[in-house]
């Protein structure tokens, strides 16, 4: 599974999702792109899921028009330590997230 981490997501989440091909927005050179453009680029490059703490994205984008799962991190503090104890749950949620929809991760 190819996963794209938003620039505002902890880059250390890559280690918690190590079973997958995980890249970050800055690594791709997509820093400061608007969400619609970012999702279009991600779909075009074959990403399966976009993981972000941006809770406004469902209000800003028609996610049904994008062939990518969007997982919103809403588990509290946006740090690796927040996600380490629930890494297995996060992996399961990302792996099962449906394309064209938002899935909320609340920890």
Helices and strands as residue ranges (DSSP letters): E 2-5, H 13-16, E 21-24, H 25-28, H 35-44, E 49-52, H 57-60, G 63-65, E 69-73, H 80-84, H 87-96, E 102-105
